[in-house]
Amino acid sequence: MRRALHSAGFALLTLWIAAPLLPLLIWAFAGRWVYPALVPQDFTLRTWDQAAAPQQQVIAATGTSLGLALTTAMTATALGAMAARGLVLYRPPAAGLVRLLLLAPVLVPPFALAVGVQEVFVRAGLSDQPAGVALVHLVPALPYTVLVMIGGYATYDVRMEQTARTLGASRSAVLRHVTLPALAPALLASATLAFLVSWSEYLMTVLVGGGVVTTLPLLLFSTAAGSGNQALTAVLGILTVAPPILLFGVGAALLRRHRAAWADAEPASSSSSAAPGIER
């Protein structure tokens, strides 16, 4: 009975999430859809061919979005991990103030933050170029990575590192075989959030990119607002939604593998630690 309720709840949740995507799927393949018909009169791939045309800039914008999101995810996760390690393990003076400053970008109104950041980037000569957009994406992404990594380090036992160093492991070996495996779930969650923040960022991309750096969300909003081409808008919407869904699926699979690996390792470690006691 409990399994049936769980399955029904999961099905309802999936339907609730997927229902808004159904009109996008229909419009993306609709060739002719005239009122009052409830479904298109015919289906076609013409809109997808149109989206793949070089003059539409869809492929280039998708590549730019992926590059920016991956760069932001890796950089923000690394910075967030270092900041969280210092805040949790070393507890510096005024740690609360430092944490407040790191979380400030999500506490300030987005438009006020974007205008202020744009002014700084224009004066620094970083506007209208991908490097500047990648840097500005770190501003809203870093608070999320810091928060997630603080949670990861809250249950992290630094004595594992000390034990490995005592047994002769180098710092790089400790990082590869102790720190990264223990923090893998937090690192994965942090990178996922940073990727999503960068992937969907619109306001700062417009202000700092100046229309020169075109990402997929920019193309989606401009097409939806100005062209009136609902089929092309639906195609762009699907392309915008697909990578986050794929990312969540891959992340969930990796977390399951990590959980299973640690579950298999625990009995082995407990039995090996119990054996000397029996011999003694």
N, C-alpha and C positions, 0 to 999 in steps of 0.2 A: 504493500500500500504506500509506504513512504517513497519507494523508488518510483512508483507511478505518479505521485504528486510532484516529485522532483523533476521527472521528465516533462510533465504537463507545464510546470512553472518555467522550465528552460525553453519549451516550445513557445509559450506565450511571450517570454522576454525576447526571443529571437524574432518572432513576428512583429513585436512592437518596434524593434530596432530596424528591421528590414522593410517594414511597410512604407516609410517615406522614400525608400530607394526604388520602389516599384514604378512610380511615374517616370523617374529618370530612365529606367530600363526601357519602358515602352516608348518614350519620346526619342531615345537615342537610335532606335531602329524603325521609327515610324516614317513611312514614305509619304502617305497621304492620310490626313486625319481631319475630317470635316464634321462640324457640328450638324446633327445631334448624335452622331455615332459614338458609342461607348468605347470602342476599340478602333485602332487605325484600319483603314481600308486595305492597305498593303504595307509590307515591311521591306526595308532596303538597307544596304550598307553604304549608301551614297554619302551620308553625313560623316561617317568614319573616314571615307576617302577624302572628303573635304577637310577634315581635321588634320589628316596626314600631309596635306599640301604645304609646301614650304612657306607660302605667303601667309598662312594662318599662324605661324610661329608656335604651334602647339608642342611639337617635338622639342624645339629649342627651349621653350618655357618649362617643359617637364624636366629636361636635363638640368636646367638652372635650379629649379626647386629641389631636385634630388641632391645636387651638389651642395647647395646651401644647407639643407636639412641635415645631411650626413656630417658636414663640417661642424655645424652647430652642436649636433648630438655628441660627437667625440670631444670637442673642446669644452663644452659646458659640463659634460660628465667628469672629465679630468679635473677641471677647476672646482667643481662641486665636491668631488671626493677629497681633494686636498684641503678645501676649506672645512669640510665636515670633520675630517681627521683632526685638524688642529683644534676645532671647537669642542669636540667630544673627548678626545684622548688627552689633550694637554691643558684644556680649560684656561685659556689666557685671561689676563685681566680685562675687564669690560667685555666679557664674552657676549653678554646680552646685547650690548650696543653694537658689537660687530655683527651679530645675527640679525638685528633690526636693519642695519645698513644693507646687508646682503638680500634681505627680503623686501627692501623698499620699492623696487620696481613693480611689485604686485600690489602694493599698498597705495601707490600714487595713481590718480586717474590716467588712463592710457593716453589720451590725447595730449594732456599736459606733459607727460613724460616724453612722448614722441616729438613734440615741438622742441622741447629742451635738448633732446639728444640730436635732433637734426641740426640745430644751431652749432653744436659742438663739432659734429662731423663735417659740416660745410667749412668751418674755419680750419679744420685739420686737413682738408683736402681729400676726405674719404667718401664724399658723396658721388653719386652717379657711377659707381663701380661695384662689382661683386664683392670685393674684399670688404668694403665699407658696410654692405648689406649683411655679410656674414658676421661682422663684428657687432652690428646693431641687433642682430637676432639673439646674441648672447645676453642682452640686457633683460628681456622677459624670460629667457630660458633658464638662466643661472639660479634664480630663487627656487625653482622647482627641483633642480638637481641637488641643491644644497639641502633642502628639506628631506628629500628621499635618502640621501646619503647620511644625514644625521640619524635617521631611523636605522639605517644599516649598521652604522658604527655603534649605536646604542646597545646592540647585542653582540658586538664583536669583542672577542677576548684577545687582547694584545699579547698575552703571555704565550700564545702559540708562536708568534714571531720571535719572542725572546728564547723560547725553547729551541726553535729551528736554528737561530744564530748560535746558541750554545753548542749545538751538535755540529757546527761547522758550515752551515749553509751561508752562501753569500747573500748580500742584500737583494740582488736581482733574482736569485733562486727563491728567497723568501717571498718576494713580490709575486713570482709566477706560480709557486706551488702552495702558498699559504694565504696571502692576502687576497689575491684576485679570486680564487675559488670560493673563499668564505664570503666575499662580498658580491659574488656573481649576481644573485637575484636583485640586490639594490642597484648595482651598476646597470643591469639590463632595464630595470624600471626607470632609472634616471635617464638613460639614453633614449628610451622610448618617448618619455615626456618631452625631452628637449627636441627630438625629431618632430613631434607633433606640433609643438609651439612654433618652430621655424617653418614647417610645411604650411601651416595655416596663417602665418603672419601676413597681414595686409597693410596696415596703417604705416608701420615703420618702413616697410619695403617701398611704399609709394613715396614717402617723404625723403628717405635717404637715397633710394635708387633713382628718384627723379624721373621715372618713366623709362629710363635707359635700361635698367635691369628688370626684365620681364619674367615674372614667375607665373606658375599656373593659377594661383588664386587671383592675381591681378588680371589675367586673361579671362578668367571665369566671370569676375565682376564686371569688367568692361563689356564682355559679350552679352551678359544678362541685362545690363542697363542700356546698352546702346544699339544692339543689332536687331533685337526682336526675333532672332533665330532660335526658337525654342529647342529644336533638335540639336543644334550645335552646342547650346548651353547645357543640354542634358549630357552630351558626350563629355564635355569639359567637367561637368559635375561628377560623372563616373570616374574619370581619370583622377580627379582630386580626392575622391573617397577611397579608391582602390588601394593605394599604398598604405594608409593607416590600417585598413582591415587586414591586409597581408602582413603588416608588421606585428599586429596583435596576435595573429595566428602563429607566426614564427616564434614570437616571444613566449607564448603559452607553451609551445612544444619544447622550447629550450628549458623553460622552468620545470616542466614535468621531468625531462631527462636529468636535470640537476638534482631535483628532489629524489628521484629514484636512485641516482648514484650515491647520494649521501645516506639514503636509507640502507643501501647495500653495504656501505662502508662502516656504519655504526656497529652492526653485529660482529664484524671482523675485528674492529678495534677493541670492542669490549671483551671478546674471547682471548685476544692476544694479551690484553692487560690482566686478564684473570689467570692465565696460565702460570706466570711466575709465582703468583700467590699459592697455587696448588702445589707447585714443586717445593716451595719453601715449607 
